[in-house]
Structure formats: C-alpha cells, structure tokens
Amino acid sequence: MQKIATKVFIWASLAFGVIGIAVVFTQPKDDSILSKLLFTCVFIILPSFALSVAGKYLKEK
C-alpha cells in the first residue's frame, strides 16, 4: 500500500510542476520577467524536493 501511495505522490508532484509552469507561461504579458522566473523556479524546486523524498520510500531495504 505504501508503494502505491508513493507512486501517486510522485505523479501528483510531476503534475503540480507541469501545471504550475504552464500557468506561469500563460500569464498576461504585463507581468515582469523576474516574477515569472521566480515562480518557474518554485514550480521546479518543490516537485524535485518531493520526488527526492518519495524516492527514499521506494528504495528496497
């Protein structure tokens, strides 16, 4: 059961990153490039952290 939950968490993290970056790039053009870069970094860093944590639970002991 833990492996299934971990795999669901991995897919949710990937979806969060992809959807978040899509939202950032579809924002109106009057937003500053700095804010777009900041939000893009957030939507890359958070899923990568979540994936590294989930990867620890999938390793065989």
CHARMM-style PDB file with segment names, atoms N, HN, CA, C and O in Angstrom:
ATOM      1  N   MET     1       0.818  -1.191   0.000  1.00  0.00      PROA
ATOM      2  CA  MET     1       0.000   0.000   0.000  1.00  0.00      PROA
ATOM      3  C   MET     1       0.864   1.258   0.000  1.00  0.00      PROA
ATOM      4  O   MET     1       0.512   2.265  -0.614  1.00  0.00      PROA
ATOM      5  N   GLN     2       2.000   1.188   0.696  1.00  0.00      PROA
ATOM      6  HN  GLN     2       2.286   0.370   1.195  1.00  0.00      PROA
ATOM      7  CA  GLN     2       2.879   2.348   0.757  1.00  0.00      PROA
ATOM      8  C   GLN     2       3.491   2.644  -0.609  1.00  0.00      PROA
ATOM      9  O   GLN     2       3.688   3.809  -0.956  1.00  0.00      PROA
ATOM     10  N   LYS     3       3.792   1.614  -1.385  1.00  0.00      PROA
ATOM     11  HN  LYS     3       3.632   0.668  -1.104  1.00  0.00      PROA
ATOM     12  CA  LYS     3       4.359   1.832  -2.718  1.00  0.00      PROA
ATOM     13  C   LYS     3       3.350   2.502  -3.633  1.00  0.00      PROA
ATOM     14  O   LYS     3       3.709   3.365  -4.434  1.00  0.00      PROA
ATOM     15  N   ILE     4       2.084   2.107  -3.517  1.00  0.00      PROA
ATOM     16  HN  ILE     4       1.792   1.406  -2.867  1.00  0.00      PROA
ATOM     17  CA  ILE     4       1.052   2.716  -4.355  1.00  0.00      PROA
ATOM     18  C   ILE     4       0.885   4.177  -3.990  1.00  0.00      PROA
ATOM     19  O   ILE     4       0.803   5.033  -4.870  1.00  0.00      PROA
ATOM     20  N   ALA     5       0.835   4.467  -2.703  1.00  0.00      PROA
ATOM     21  HN  ALA     5       0.902   3.771  -1.988  1.00  0.00      PROA
ATOM     22  CA  ALA     5       0.690   5.854  -2.255  1.00  0.00      PROA
ATOM     23  C   ALA     5       1.887   6.698  -2.686  1.00  0.00      PROA
ATOM     24  O   ALA     5       1.735   7.864  -3.049  1.00  0.00      PROA
ATOM     25  N   THR     6       3.064   6.108  -2.644  1.00  0.00      PROA
ATOM     26  HN  THR     6       3.188   5.160  -2.349  1.00  0.00      PROA
ATOM     27  CA  THR     6       4.264   6.838  -3.056  1.00  0.00      PROA
ATOM     28  C   THR     6       4.234   7.130  -4.545  1.00  0.00      PROA
ATOM     29  O   THR     6       4.622   8.218  -4.972  1.00  0.00      PROA
ATOM     30  N   LYS     7       3.781   6.176  -5.337  1.00  0.00      PROA
ATOM     31  HN  LYS     7       3.466   5.292  -4.991  1.00  0.00      PROA
ATOM     32  CA  LYS     7       3.697   6.400  -6.781  1.00  0.00      PROA
ATOM     33  C   LYS     7       2.652   7.455  -7.124  1.00  0.00      PROA
ATOM     34  O   LYS     7       2.857   8.260  -8.032  1.00  0.00      PROA
ATOM     35  N   VAL     8       1.539   7.457  -6.406  1.00  0.00      PROA
ATOM     36  HN  VAL     8       1.372   6.803  -5.668  1.00  0.00      PROA
ATOM     37  CA  VAL     8       0.526   8.501  -6.607  1.00  0.00      PROA
ATOM     38  C   VAL     8       1.111   9.863  -6.237  1.00  0.00      PROA
ATOM     39  O   VAL     8       0.870  10.855  -6.925  1.00  0.00      PROA
ATOM     40  N   PHE     9       1.874   9.907  -5.158  1.00  0.00      PROA
ATOM     41  HN  PHE     9       2.071   9.101  -4.599  1.00  0.00      PROA
ATOM     42  CA  PHE     9       2.514  11.153  -4.737  1.00  0.00      PROA
ATOM     43  C   PHE     9       3.504  11.650  -5.788  1.00  0.00      PROA
ATOM     44  O   PHE     9       3.600  12.853  -6.031  1.00  0.00      PROA
ATOM     45  N   ILE    10       4.233  10.740  -6.403  1.00  0.00      PROA
ATOM     46  HN  ILE    10       4.155   9.763  -6.205  1.00  0.00      PROA
ATOM     47  CA  ILE    10       5.188  11.115  -7.448  1.00  0.00      PROA
ATOM     48  C   ILE    10       4.460  11.715  -8.640  1.00  0.00      PROA
ATOM     49  O   ILE    10       4.857  12.763  -9.150  1.00  0.00      PROA
ATOM     50  N   TRP    11       3.390  11.053  -9.090  1.00  0.00      PROA
ATOM     51  HN  TRP    11       3.068  10.202  -8.677  1.00  0.00      PROA
ATOM     52  CA  TRP    11       2.635  11.579 -10.238  1.00  0.00      PROA
ATOM     53  C   TRP    11       1.972  12.911  -9.908  1.00  0.00      PROA
ATOM     54  O   TRP    11       1.894  13.790 -10.767  1.00  0.00      PROA
ATOM     55  N   ALA    12       1.493  13.073  -8.678  1.00  0.00      PROA
ATOM     56  HN  ALA    12       1.556  12.359  -7.981  1.00  0.00      PROA
ATOM     57  CA  ALA    12       0.889  14.348  -8.274  1.00  0.00      PROA
ATOM     58  C   ALA    12       1.942  15.458  -8.254  1.00  0.00      PROA
ATOM     59  O   ALA    12       1.657  16.594  -8.634  1.00  0.00      PROA
ATOM     60  N   SER    13       3.144  15.133  -7.817  1.00  0.00      PROA
ATOM     61  HN  SER    13       3.375  14.211  -7.509  1.00  0.00      PROA
ATOM     62  CA  SER    13       4.219  16.121  -7.800  1.00  0.00      PROA
ATOM     63  C   SER    13       4.613  16.540  -9.211  1.00  0.00      PROA
ATOM     64  O   SER    13       4.847  17.721  -9.471  1.00  0.00      PROA
ATOM     65  N   LEU    14       4.686  15.578 -10.113  1.00  0.00      PROA
ATOM     66  HN  LEU    14       4.496  14.619  -9.902  1.00  0.00      PROA
ATOM     67  CA  LEU    14       5.001  15.907 -11.506  1.00  0.00      PROA
ATOM     68  C   LEU    14       3.902  16.754 -12.138  1.00  0.00      PROA
ATOM     69  O   LEU    14       4.183  17.709 -12.862  1.00  0.00      PROA
ATOM     70  N   ALA    15       2.656  16.400 -11.862  1.00  0.00      PROA
ATOM     71  HN  ALA    15       2.427  15.624 -11.274  1.00  0.00      PROA
ATOM     72  CA  ALA    15       1.535  17.180 -12.400  1.00  0.00      PROA
ATOM     73  C   ALA    15       1.548  18.603 -11.846  1.00  0.00      PROA
ATOM     74  O   ALA    15       1.275  19.558 -12.573  1.00  0.00      PROA
ATOM     75  N   PHE    16       1.866  18.743 -10.559  1.00  0.00      PROA
ATOM     76  HN  PHE    16       2.087  17.967  -9.969  1.00  0.00      PROA
ATOM     77  CA  PHE    16       1.953  20.066  -9.939  1.00  0.00      PROA
ATOM     78  C   PHE    16       2.997  20.923 -10.642  1.00  0.00      PROA
ATOM     79  O   PHE    16       2.754  22.098 -10.916  1.00  0.00      PROA
ATOM     80  N   GLY    17       4.140  20.351 -10.932  1.00  0.00      PROA
ATOM     81  HN  GLY    17       4.337  19.396 -10.710  1.00  0.00      PROA
ATOM     82  CA  GLY    17       5.204  21.092 -11.606  1.00  0.00      PROA
ATOM     83  C   GLY    17       4.833  21.491 -13.017  1.00  0.00      PROA
ATOM     84  O   GLY    17       5.046  22.635 -13.417  1.00  0.00      PROA
ATOM     85  N   VAL    18       4.278  20.557 -13.777  1.00  0.00      PROA
ATOM     86  HN  VAL    18       4.105  19.627 -13.452  1.00  0.00      PROA
ATOM     87  CA  VAL    18       3.931  20.839 -15.173  1.00  0.00      PROA
ATOM     88  C   VAL    18       2.801  21.857 -15.262  1.00  0.00      PROA
ATOM     89  O   VAL    18       2.873  22.799 -16.051  1.00  0.00      PROA
ATOM     90  N   ILE    19       1.762  21.671 -14.460  1.00  0.00      PROA
ATOM     91  HN  ILE    19       1.704  20.905 -13.820  1.00  0.00      PROA
ATOM     92  CA  ILE    19       0.638  22.607 -14.485  1.00  0.00      PROA
ATOM     93  C   ILE    19       1.067  23.981 -13.987  1.00  0.00      PROA
ATOM     94  O   ILE    19       0.639  25.001 -14.526  1.00  0.00      PROA
ATOM     95  N   GLY    20       1.908  24.008 -12.965  1.00  0.00      PROA
ATOM     96  HN  GLY    20       2.256  23.179 -12.527  1.00  0.00      PROA
ATOM     97  CA  GLY    20       2.387  25.288 -12.441  1.00  0.00      PROA
ATOM     98  C   GLY    20       3.196  26.068 -13.472  1.00  0.00      PROA
ATOM     99  O   GLY    20       3.012  27.276 -13.622  1.00  0.00      PROA
ATOM    100  N   ILE    21       4.077  25.392 -14.171  1.00  0.00      PROA
ATOM    101  HN  ILE    21       4.226  24.411 -14.049  1.00  0.00      PROA
ATOM    102  CA  ILE    21       4.877  26.070 -15.198  1.00  0.00      PROA
ATOM    103  C   ILE    21       3.989  26.519 -16.352  1.00  0.00      PROA
ATOM    104  O   ILE    21       4.207  27.587 -16.925  1.00  0.00      PROA
ATOM    105  N   ALA    22       2.990  25.712 -16.695  1.00  0.00      PROA
ATOM    106  HN  ALA    22       2.812  24.845 -16.230  1.00  0.00      PROA
ATOM    107  CA  ALA    22       2.053  26.112 -17.748  1.00  0.00      PROA
ATOM    108  C   ALA    22       1.281  27.364 -17.349  1.00  0.00      PROA
ATOM    109  O   ALA    22       1.047  28.241 -18.181  1.00  0.00      PROA
ATOM    110  N   VAL    23       0.890  27.450 -16.094  1.00  0.00      PROA
ATOM    111  HN  VAL    23       1.080  26.738 -15.419  1.00  0.00      PROA
ATOM    112  CA  VAL    23       0.173  28.639 -15.617  1.00  0.00      PROA
ATOM    113  C   VAL    23       1.075  29.865 -15.663  1.00  0.00      PROA
ATOM    114  O   VAL    23       0.633  30.950 -16.041  1.00  0.00      PROA
ATOM    115  N   VAL    24       2.328  29.697 -15.282  1.00  0.00      PROA
ATOM    116  HN  VAL    24       2.687  28.816 -14.975  1.00  0.00      PROA
ATOM    117  CA  VAL    24       3.263  30.834 -15.294  1.00  0.00      PROA
ATOM    118  C   VAL    24       3.448  31.361 -16.707  1.00  0.00      PROA
ATOM    119  O   VAL    24       3.469  32.574 -16.917  1.00  0.00      PROA
ATOM    120  N   PHE    25       3.584  30.464 -17.681  1.00  0.00      PROA
ATOM    121  HN  PHE    25       3.567  29.479 -17.510  1.00  0.00      PROA
ATOM    122  CA  PHE    25       3.843  30.914 -19.044  1.00  0.00      PROA
ATOM    123  C   PHE    25       2.602  31.411 -19.768  1.00  0.00      PROA
ATOM    124  O   PHE    25       2.717  32.046 -20.817  1.00  0.00      PROA
ATOM    125  N   THR    26       1.415  31.137 -19.229  1.00  0.00      PROA
ATOM    126  HN  THR    26       1.321  30.621 -18.377  1.00  0.00      PROA
ATOM    127  CA  THR    26       0.205  31.646 -19.860  1.00  0.00      PROA
ATOM    128  C   THR    26      -0.327  32.895 -19.165  1.00  0.00      PROA
ATOM    129  O   THR    26      -1.423  33.360 -19.479  1.00  0.00      PROA
ATOM    130  N   GLN    27       0.439  33.441 -18.224  1.00  0.00      PROA
ATOM    131  HN  GLN    27       1.329  33.063 -17.969  1.00  0.00      PROA
ATOM    132  CA  GLN    27       0.041  34.687 -17.574  1.00  0.00      PROA
ATOM    133  C   GLN    27       0.097  35.827 -18.584  1.00  0.00      PROA
ATOM    134  O   GLN    27       0.770  35.726 -19.609  1.00  0.00      PROA
ATOM    135  N   PRO    28      -0.618  36.915 -18.287  1.00  0.00      PROA
ATOM    136  CA  PRO    28      -0.559  38.070 -19.194  1.00  0.00      PROA
ATOM    137  C   PRO    28       0.861  38.602 -19.356  1.00  0.00      PROA
ATOM    138  O   PRO    28       1.710  38.432 -18.481  1.00  0.00      PROA
ATOM    139  N   LYS    29       1.096  39.240 -20.478  1.00  0.00      PROA
ATOM    140  HN  LYS    29       0.407  39.379 -21.188  1.00  0.00      PROA
ATOM    141  CA  LYS    29       2.446  39.721 -20.804  1.00  0.00      PROA
ATOM    142  C   LYS    29       2.896  40.895 -19.941  1.00  0.00      PROA
ATOM    143  O   LYS    29       4.085  41.215 -19.924  1.00  0.00      PROA
ATOM    144  N   ASP    30       1.978  41.547 -19.224  1.00  0.00      PROA
ATOM    145  HN  ASP    30       1.012  41.287 -19.238  1.00  0.00      PROA
ATOM    146  CA  ASP    30       2.384  42.721 -18.441  1.00  0.00      PROA
ATOM    147  C   ASP    30       3.039  42.346 -17.113  1.00  0.00      PROA
ATOM    148  O   ASP    30       3.483  43.235 -16.387  1.00  0.00      PROA
ATOM    149  N   ASP    31       3.114  41.058 -16.772  1.00  0.00      PROA
ATOM    150  HN  ASP    31       2.753  40.336 -17.362  1.00  0.00      PROA
ATOM    151  CA  ASP    31       3.863  40.653 -15.581  1.00  0.00      PROA
ATOM    152  C   ASP    31       5.357  40.742 -15.868  1.00  0.00      PROA
ATOM    153  O   ASP    31       5.792  40.562 -17.005  1.00  0.00      PROA
ATOM    154  N   SER    32       6.130  41.021 -14.835  1.00  0.00      PROA
ATOM    155  HN  SER    32       5.777  41.168 -13.911  1.00  0.00      PROA
ATOM    156  CA  SER    32       7.571  41.162 -15.038  1.00  0.00      PROA
ATOM    157  C   SER    32       8.217  39.800 -15.267  1.00  0.00      PROA
ATOM    158  O   SER    32       7.720  38.777 -14.794  1.00  0.00      PROA
ATOM    159  N   ILE    33       9.301  39.798 -15.979  1.00  0.00      PROA
ATOM    160  HN  ILE    33       9.704  40.629 -16.363  1.00  0.00      PROA
ATOM    161  CA  ILE    33      10.030  38.565 -16.270  1.00  0.00      PROA
ATOM    162  C   ILE    33      10.636  37.990 -14.991  1.00  0.00      PROA
ATOM    163  O   ILE    33      10.807  36.777 -14.871  1.00  0.00      PROA
ATOM    164  N   LEU    34      10.958  38.857 -14.043  1.00  0.00      PROA
ATOM    165  HN  LEU    34      10.819  39.842 -14.140  1.00  0.00      PROA
ATOM    166  CA  LEU    34      11.533  38.393 -12.779  1.00  0.00      PROA
ATOM    167  C   LEU    34      10.523  37.560 -11.990  1.00  0.00      PROA
ATOM    168  O   LEU    34      10.882  36.531 -11.417  1.00  0.00      PROA
ATOM    169  N   SER    35       9.275  37.994 -11.957  1.00  0.00      PROA
ATOM    170  HN  SER    35       8.983  38.830 -12.422  1.00  0.00      PROA
ATOM    171  CA  SER    35       8.265  37.219 -11.231  1.00  0.00      PROA
ATOM    172  C   SER    35       8.003  35.888 -11.933  1.00  0.00      PROA
ATOM    173  O   SER    35       7.767  34.876 -11.272  1.00  0.00      PROA
ATOM    174  N   LYS    36       8.043  35.881 -13.265  1.00  0.00      PROA
ATOM    175  HN  LYS    36       8.235  36.703 -13.801  1.00  0.00      PROA
ATOM    176  CA  LYS    36       7.856  34.618 -13.981  1.00  0.00      PROA
ATOM    177  C   LYS    36       9.001  33.655 -13.696  1.00  0.00      PROA
ATOM    178  O   LYS    36       8.777  32.457 -13.521  1.00  0.00      PROA
ATOM    179  N   LEU    37      10.221  34.170 -13.648  1.00  0.00      PROA
ATOM    180  HN  LEU    37      10.403  35.143 -13.789  1.00  0.00      PROA
ATOM    181  CA  LEU    37      11.371  33.322 -13.328  1.00  0.00      PROA
ATOM    182  C   LEU    37      11.291  32.780 -11.906  1.00  0.00      PROA
ATOM    183  O   LEU    37      11.625  31.623 -11.654  1.00  0.00      PROA
ATOM    184  N   LEU    38      10.846  33.623 -10.980  1.00  0.00      PROA
ATOM    185  HN  LEU    38      10.574  34.563 -11.185  1.00  0.00      PROA
ATOM    186  CA  LEU    38      10.723  33.200  -9.588  1.00  0.00      PROA
ATOM    187  C   LEU    38       9.703  32.077  -9.454  1.00  0.00      PROA
ATOM    188  O   LEU    38       9.974  31.064  -8.809  1.00  0.00      PROA
ATOM    189  N   PHE    39       8.540  32.249 -10.056  1.00  0.00      PROA
ATOM    190  HN  PHE    39       8.319  33.072 -10.580  1.00  0.00      PROA
ATOM    191  CA  PHE    39       7.519  31.215  -9.967  1.00  0.00      PROA
ATOM    192  C   PHE    39       7.924  29.948 -10.708  1.00  0.00      PROA
ATOM    193  O   PHE    39       7.575  28.847 -10.283  1.00  0.00      PROA
ATOM    194  N   THR    40       8.652  30.087 -11.802  1.00  0.00      PROA
ATOM    195  HN  THR    40       8.936  30.982 -12.147  1.00  0.00      PROA
ATOM    196  CA  THR    40       9.148  28.916 -12.513  1.00  0.00      PROA
ATOM    197  C   THR    40      10.112  28.135 -11.630  1.00  0.00      PROA
ATOM    198  O   THR    40      10.062  26.905 -11.595  1.00  0.00      PROA
ATOM    199  N   CYS    41      10.980  28.830 -10.923  1.00  0.00      PROA
ATOM    200  HN  CYS    41      11.021  29.829 -10.951  1.00  0.00      PROA
ATOM    201  CA  CYS    41      11.904  28.155 -10.002  1.00  0.00      PROA
ATOM    202  C   CYS    41      11.150  27.426  -8.892  1.00  0.00      PROA
ATOM    203  O   CYS    41      11.518  26.318  -8.504  1.00  0.00      PROA
ATOM    204  N   VAL    42      10.099  28.054  -8.389  1.00  0.00      PROA
ATOM    205  HN  VAL    42       9.799  28.955  -8.705  1.00  0.00      PROA
ATOM    206  CA  VAL    42       9.298  27.414  -7.340  1.00  0.00      PROA
ATOM    207  C   VAL    42       8.668  26.133  -7.861  1.00  0.00      PROA
ATOM    208  O   VAL    42       8.669  25.112  -7.174  1.00  0.00      PROA
ATOM    209  N   PHE    43       8.126  26.183  -9.082  1.00  0.00      PROA
ATOM    210  HN  PHE    43       8.125  27.012  -9.640  1.00  0.00      PROA
ATOM    211  CA  PHE    43       7.466  25.006  -9.629  1.00  0.00      PROA
ATOM    212  C   PHE    43       8.445  23.952 -10.131  1.00  0.00      PROA
ATOM    213  O   PHE    43       8.025  22.878 -10.561  1.00  0.00      PROA
ATOM    214  N   ILE    44       9.726  24.238 -10.083  1.00  0.00      PROA
ATOM    215  HN  ILE    44      10.067  25.111  -9.733  1.00  0.00      PROA
ATOM    216  CA  ILE    44      10.745  23.226 -10.372  1.00  0.00      PROA
ATOM    217  C   ILE    44      11.321  22.663  -9.070  1.00  0.00      PROA
ATOM    218  O   ILE    44      11.528  21.456  -8.948  1.00  0.00      PROA
ATOM    219  N   ILE    45      11.574  23.539  -8.106  1.00  0.00      PROA
ATOM    220  HN  ILE    45      11.405  24.520  -8.205  1.00  0.00      PROA
ATOM    221  CA  ILE    45      12.209  23.127  -6.856  1.00  0.00      PROA
ATOM    222  C   ILE    45      11.277  22.274  -5.987  1.00  0.00      PROA
ATOM    223  O   ILE    45      11.699  21.244  -5.461  1.00  0.00      PROA
ATOM    224  N   LEU    46      10.021  22.690  -5.831  1.00  0.00      PROA
ATOM    225  HN  LEU    46       9.678  23.527  -6.258  1.00  0.00      PROA
ATOM    226  CA  LEU    46       9.111  21.940  -4.965  1.00  0.00      PROA
ATOM    227  C   LEU    46       8.877  20.504  -5.446  1.00  0.00      PROA
ATOM    228  O   LEU    46       8.982  19.577  -4.643  1.00  0.00      PROA
ATOM    229  N   PRO    47       8.565  20.290  -6.724  1.00  0.00      PROA
ATOM    230  CA  PRO    47       8.407  18.890  -7.150  1.00  0.00      PROA
ATOM    231  C   PRO    47       9.699  18.073  -7.067  1.00  0.00      PROA
ATOM    232  O   PRO    47       9.658  16.880  -6.764  1.00  0.00      PROA
ATOM    233  N   SER    48      10.838  18.703  -7.333  1.00  0.00      PROA
ATOM    234  HN  SER    48      10.871  19.672  -7.580  1.00  0.00      PROA
ATOM    235  CA  SER    48      12.080  17.938  -7.253  1.00  0.00      PROA
ATOM    236  C   SER    48      12.379  17.523  -5.813  1.00  0.00      PROA
ATOM    237  O   SER    48      12.894  16.430  -5.579  1.00  0.00      PROA
ATOM    238  N   PHE    49      12.064  18.376  -4.860  1.00  0.00      PROA
ATOM    239  HN  PHE    49      11.645  19.264  -5.051  1.00  0.00      PROA
ATOM    240  CA  PHE    49      12.226  18.013  -3.450  1.00  0.00      PROA
ATOM    241  C   PHE    49      11.268  16.876  -3.085  1.00  0.00      PROA
ATOM    242  O   PHE    49      11.648  15.923  -2.405  1.00  0.00      PROA
ATOM    243  N   ALA    50      10.030  16.992  -3.545  1.00  0.00      PROA
ATOM    244  HN  ALA    50       9.721  17.766  -4.097  1.00  0.00      PROA
ATOM    245  CA  ALA    50       9.042  15.946  -3.252  1.00  0.00      PROA
ATOM    246  C   ALA    50       9.458  14.617  -3.877  1.00  0.00      PROA
ATOM    247  O   ALA    50       9.283  13.563  -3.267  1.00  0.00      PROA
ATOM    248  N   LEU    51      10.002  14.663  -5.080  1.00  0.00      PROA
ATOM    249  HN  LEU    51      10.144  15.519  -5.575  1.00  0.00      PROA
ATOM    250  CA  LEU    51      10.432  13.433  -5.742  1.00  0.00      PROA
ATOM    251  C   LEU    51      11.627  12.799  -5.033  1.00  0.00      PROA
ATOM    252  O   LEU    51      11.733  11.574  -4.972  1.00  0.00      PROA
ATOM    253  N   SER    52      12.517  13.617  -4.504  1.00  0.00      PROA
ATOM    254  HN  SER    52      12.431  14.612  -4.554  1.00  0.00      PROA
ATOM    255  CA  SER    52      13.660  13.051  -3.786  1.00  0.00      PROA
ATOM    256  C   SER    52      13.215  12.393  -2.481  1.00  0.00      PROA
ATOM    257  O   SER    52      13.761  11.364  -2.084  1.00  0.00      PROA
ATOM    258  N   VAL    53      12.233  12.983  -1.820  1.00  0.00      PROA
ATOM    259  HN  VAL    53      11.790  13.819  -2.143  1.00  0.00      PROA
ATOM    260  CA  VAL    53      11.710  12.375  -0.595  1.00  0.00      PROA
ATOM    261  C   VAL    53      10.978  11.083  -0.927  1.00  0.00      PROA
ATOM    262  O   VAL    53      11.143  10.079  -0.235  1.00  0.00      PROA
ATOM    263  N   ALA    54      10.166  11.105  -1.987  1.00  0.00      PROA
ATOM    264  HN  ALA    54      10.032  11.922  -2.549  1.00  0.00      PROA
ATOM    265  CA  ALA    54       9.423   9.898  -2.378  1.00  0.00      PROA
ATOM    266  C   ALA    54      10.362   8.795  -2.831  1.00  0.00      PROA
ATOM    267  O   ALA    54      10.079   7.616  -2.615  1.00  0.00      PROA
ATOM    268  N   GLY    55      11.467   9.155  -3.450  1.00  0.00      PROA
ATOM    269  HN  GLY    55      11.697  10.112  -3.625  1.00  0.00      PROA
ATOM    270  CA  GLY    55      12.431   8.163  -3.899  1.00  0.00      PROA
ATOM    271  C   GLY    55      13.032   7.374  -2.751  1.00  0.00      PROA
ATOM    272  O   GLY    55      13.380   6.204  -2.915  1.00  0.00      PROA
ATOM    273  N   LYS    56      13.155   7.996  -1.604  1.00  0.00      PROA
ATOM    274  HN  LYS    56      12.872   8.946  -1.471  1.00  0.00      PROA
ATOM    275  CA  LYS    56      13.690   7.288  -0.434  1.00  0.00      PROA
ATOM    276  C   LYS    56      12.742   6.193   0.021  1.00  0.00      PROA
ATOM    277  O   LYS    56      13.186   5.164   0.530  1.00  0.00      PROA
ATOM    278  N   TYR    57      11.435   6.400  -0.154  1.00  0.00      PROA
ATOM    279  HN  TYR    57      11.074   7.236  -0.567  1.00  0.00      PROA
ATOM    280  CA  TYR    57      10.460   5.400   0.286  1.00  0.00      PROA
ATOM    281  C   TYR    57      10.323   4.245  -0.699  1.00  0.00      PROA
ATOM    282  O   TYR    57       9.831   3.176  -0.338  1.00  0.00      PROA
ATOM    283  N   LEU    58      10.757   4.454  -1.943  1.00  0.00      PROA
ATOM    284  HN  LEU    58      11.157   5.322  -2.236  1.00  0.00      PROA
ATOM    285  CA  LEU    58      10.648   3.394  -2.939  1.00  0.00      PROA
ATOM    286  C   LEU    58      11.871   2.473  -2.971  1.00  0.00      PROA
ATOM    287  O   LEU    58      11.827   1.398  -3.570  1.00  0.00      PROA
ATOM    288  N   LYS    59      12.940   2.890  -2.336  1.00  0.00      PROA
ATOM    289  HN  LYS    59      12.975   3.763  -1.850  1.00  0.00      PROA
ATOM    290  CA  LYS    59      14.148   2.053  -2.331  1.00  0.00      PROA
ATOM    291  C   LYS    59      13.909   0.783  -1.524  1.00  0.00      PROA
ATOM    292  O   LYS    59      13.269   0.805  -0.473  1.00  0.00      PROA
ATOM    293  N   GLU    60      14.429  -0.301  -2.031  1.00  0.00      PROA
ATOM    294  HN  GLU    60      14.948  -0.318  -2.885  1.00  0.00      PROA
ATOM    295  CA  GLU    60      14.322  -1.580  -1.317  1.00  0.00      PROA
ATOM    296  C   GLU    60      15.314  -1.601  -0.171  1.00  0.00      PROA
ATOM    297  O   GLU    60      16.439  -1.116  -0.295  1.00  0.00      PROA
ATOM    298  N   LYS    61      14.889  -2.165   0.940  1.00  0.00      PROA
ATOM    299  HN  LYS    61      13.975  -2.560   1.041  1.00  0.00      PROA
ATOM    300  CA  LYS    61      15.774  -2.229   2.111  1.00  0.00      PROA
ATOM    301  C   LYS    61      16.375  -3.600   2.249  1.00  0.00      PROA
ATOM    302  OT1 LYS    61      17.147  -3.845   3.176  1.00  0.00      PROA
TER     303      LYS     61
END
